[in-house]
Amino acid sequence: MSRRFLAGLPLFVLFAVPCFAQTDQTPPPASTPDSTPKTAPAATNPAPPKKVWTNEDVHKNTGVSVVGDKRNQNYHMTPQQPADAATVSRIRTNLEKLNAQLDDTNEKLTSLKNFQAGEPSKEAGEPIDKGINRVPVDQQIVKLEASKKKLEAQIGDLLDEARKKGIDPGQLR
């Protein structure tokens, strides 16, 4: 009997000691009337009211740029000289070439993504002249996405060049 009592004693000590420790708390001290927090006196200088701007105020101030104001003509909306026809045709052919390459890259990319997802291929069989590609599909996808970004950057650069030379986007179509 004493062995059973000693075997259960550690469990009793584990549960009983924390219970006794919790009940030994002292009550909080009663608050005295002098210990109440006092509020700070109100500020005697309130912040000045904010300025409300109207259209008349904007036109009086010369430091504010107003769109359509005839006094502020530091920039020109139209180029000084019309675009050169040879430059327009060169940029247009380069854009057509890059757009064709981008379409081909997008087509290959969607084909590889469909293959990776397990969907059937659109083609009946592989052409004999293409050979076997031993590069894993995920690496091919990464390579095609990189070439797609490169082509898009080249197209953007051509469009920026055309804009800087004063070529309207309608002339490039």
HUNOR-V517954 format. One line per field, one symbol per residue. ss: DSSP state (2 for helix, 1 for strand, 0 for the rest). Layout:
ss=???
This chain:
ss=02222222222222222222222000000000222000000000000000000022222200000000000000000000000022222222222222222222222222222222200000000002220000002222222222222222222222222222000022220
